Amino acid sequence: MSKNCNTRKWLEWVDGEHESDTGFTCNKCHNQMWAAGREQELHANLDRHEYRSRYKRCFEPEA
């Protein structure tokens, strides 16, 4: 099994009360990204199938 966001135990789908807080979240790096002011970047990446399916750690900055 390849390593990517879709196979990680800390990636989960969250049903929020609003569309803006519904979607995939990564519990491993959420707080770290939020503290760095990059939470929206993380959520935008996790919404993309191509990003979640890439062989990589749960979160990597895009080059």
N, C-alpha and C positions, 0 to 999 in steps of 0.2 A: 504494500500500500504506500502510495507516495505521500510525502509530507506537504500539506498545504492547509490553508485556513479551514476548508471544508472537513478535514479529518481531525481537527484539533478539539479536544474535550472542552476547552474554554471558550470556543466560539458558540454562540447561541442566538436564536431568533427571539426577539423581545416584542410582544404586542403592547405598545404604549397606548395611552389615552388619545393621542393625537398622531397624525401621520408623521410629524417631525420626530417623534420619539419611538417610532416603530421601525424595526429592521434588525440587522445583524449587529451584535456587539461582541467584543473580545475582552473577556474579563481579565486576561493576563496583562493587557497593556492599556486598558481604558483609563485608569487613574493617572498613569504616566503621561499619556497623551493629553489628557485634560489639564494636568498641571503645566504642561508646556504650551497650552493654548492651541493645541492641534486636534481637538476632539472632532471637529467637523471634517477635517481631512481623513481621520480614521474611519468615520462613518461613511463618507463618500467612497473610500476605497473598498470597504466591506460590502457595499451595495453592488459592486461590479463583479459579475461571475468570473471574468478573466482574472481579476486580482485574487479572488478566493481560491481559484483552481491552480494558480502558479505554484511550482515547487519552491517552498520558502518557509521561513518562520511565520508565526501568526501575524507579525507586523514587521515590515521593512520599509524604510523610506524609499520612495521611488527615485531613481537617478535621473 
